[in-house]
Amino acid sequence: MAEKSFEERLAALEETVKKMESGKLSLEETLAAYESGVKEADELKKQLDTAEKRMLELSGGELKPMENAP
């Protein structure tokens, strides 16, 4: 199975949070949703760390502000 994109993981995490905030889940369902959310958040962090590392490699080790950024 292909790895989820950053956007897919973020959407999944947002959906998990909505379910938990609804107050309609049982305690067991809430704990399972929380565990799932923590895993998604960990994977999101890994993807961000990988992207940052790649950006540092491409920029010669120093991230610089973009000029004329919107």
MIPAMI-397556 format. One record per residue (C-alpha): x, y, z negated; residue number from 1; residue in one letter. Coordinates in Angstrom, 1 decimal. Each point is the difference from the previous one (the first is absolute). Last residue first. Layout:
BEGIN
<px->X	py->Y	pz->Z	resi->NUM	resn->a> .
...
end
This chain:
BEGIN
<px->2.3	py->36.2	pz->0.8	resi->70	resn->p> .
<px->3.8	py->-0.5	pz->0.0	resi->69	resn->a> .
<px->1.9	py->2.9	pz->1.6	resi->68	resn->n> .
<px->3.4	py->-1.5	pz->-1.1	resi->67	resn->e> .
<px->-0.2	py->-3.4	pz->-1.6	resi->66	resn->m> .
<px->1.7	py->-0.1	pz->-3.5	resi->65	resn->p> .
<px->3.2	py->-2.0	pz->-0.1	resi->64	resn->k> .
<px->0.6	py->-3.5	pz->-1.2	resi->63	resn->l> .
<px->3.7	py->-0.7	pz->-0.4	resi->62	resn->e> .
<px->1.8	py->-3.3	pz->0.7	resi->61	resn->g> .
<px->0.8	py->0.4	pz->3.7	resi->60	resn->g> .
<px->-3.5	py->0.8	pz->1.1	resi->59	resn->s> .
<px->-0.8	py->-3.4	pz->1.5	resi->58	resn->l> .
<px->1.3	py->-1.9	pz->-3.0	resi->57	resn->e> .
<px->-1.9	py->2.3	pz->-2.4	resi->56	resn->l> .
<px->-3.2	py->-0.5	pz->2.1	resi->55	resn->m> .
<px->0.5	py->-3.8	pz->-0.2	resi->54	resn->r> .
<px->0.4	py->0.1	pz->-3.7	resi->53	resn->k> .
<px->-3.1	py->2.1	pz->-0.4	resi->52	resn->e> .
<px->-2.0	py->-2.3	pz->2.2	resi->51	resn->a> .
<px->1.1	py->-3.0	pz->-2.0	resi->50	resn->t> .
<px->-0.8	py->1.7	pz->-3.3	resi->49	resn->d> .
<px->-3.4	py->0.9	pz->1.3	resi->48	resn->l> .
<px->-0.7	py->-3.6	pz->1.1	resi->47	resn->q> .
<px->1.2	py->-1.3	pz->-3.4	resi->46	resn->k> .
<px->-2.2	py->2.6	pz->-1.8	resi->45	resn->k> .
<px->-3.0	py->-1.1	pz->2.1	resi->44	resn->l> .
<px->0.7	py->-3.7	pz->-0.9	resi->43	resn->e> .
<px->0.0	py->0.9	pz->-3.7	resi->42	resn->d> .
<px->-3.2	py->1.9	pz->0.3	resi->41	resn->a> .
<px->-1.6	py->-2.9	pz->1.8	resi->40	resn->e> .
<px->1.1	py->-2.4	pz->-2.8	resi->39	resn->k> .
<px->-1.3	py->2.4	pz->-2.7	resi->38	resn->v> .
<px->-3.3	py->0.3	pz->1.8	resi->37	resn->g> .
<px->-0.4	py->-3.8	pz->0.2	resi->36	resn->s> .
<px->0.7	py->-0.3	pz->-3.7	resi->35	resn->e> .
<px->-2.6	py->2.8	pz->-0.7	resi->34	resn->y> .
<px->-2.5	py->-1.7	pz->2.2	resi->33	resn->a> .
<px->0.5	py->-3.3	pz->-1.9	resi->32	resn->a> .
<px->-0.4	py->1.8	pz->-3.3	resi->31	resn->l> .
<px->-3.1	py->1.8	pz->1.2	resi->30	resn->t> .
<px->-1.5	py->-3.3	pz->1.2	resi->29	resn->e> .
<px->0.6	py->-1.6	pz->-3.3	resi->28	resn->e> .
<px->-1.5	py->2.9	pz->-1.9	resi->27	resn->l> .
<px->-3.0	py->0.0	pz->2.2	resi->26	resn->s> .
<px->-0.2	py->2.4	pz->2.9	resi->25	resn->l> .
<px->-2.7	py->2.6	pz->0.4	resi->24	resn->k> .
<px->1.8	py->2.9	pz->-1.6	resi->23	resn->g> .
<px->0.4	py->1.7	pz->3.3	resi->22	resn->s> .
<px->3.5	py->1.2	pz->-0.9	resi->21	resn->e> .
<px->1.3	py->-3.6	pz->0.5	resi->20	resn->m> .
<px->-1.5	py->-0.3	pz->3.4	resi->19	resn->k> .
<px->1.2	py->3.4	pz->1.0	resi->18	resn->k> .
<px->3.6	py->-0.8	pz->-1.2	resi->17	resn->v> .
<px->0.0	py->-3.3	pz->2.0	resi->16	resn->t> .
<px->-1.2	py->1.9	pz->3.1	resi->15	resn->e> .
<px->2.8	py->2.5	pz->-0.4	resi->14	resn->e> .
<px->2.6	py->-2.8	pz->-0.4	resi->13	resn->l> .
<px->-1.3	py->-1.7	pz->3.2	resi->12	resn->a> .
<px->0.2	py->3.3	pz->1.9	resi->11	resn->a> .
<px->3.5	py->0.6	pz->-1.2	resi->10	resn->l> .
<px->1.0	py->-3.6	pz->1.1	resi->9	resn->r> .
<px->-1.5	py->0.5	pz->3.4	resi->8	resn->e> .
<px->1.7	py->3.4	pz->0.4	resi->7	resn->e> .
<px->3.4	py->-1.4	pz->-1.0	resi->6	resn->f> .
<px->-0.4	py->-2.8	pz->2.5	resi->5	resn->s> .
<px->-0.8	py->-3.5	pz->-1.1	resi->4	resn->k> .
<px->2.7	py->-2.7	pz->0.7	resi->3	resn->e> .
<px->-0.9	py->-2.4	pz->2.8	resi->2	resn->a> .
<px->-1.3	py->-3.4	pz->-0.9	resi->1	resn->m> .
end
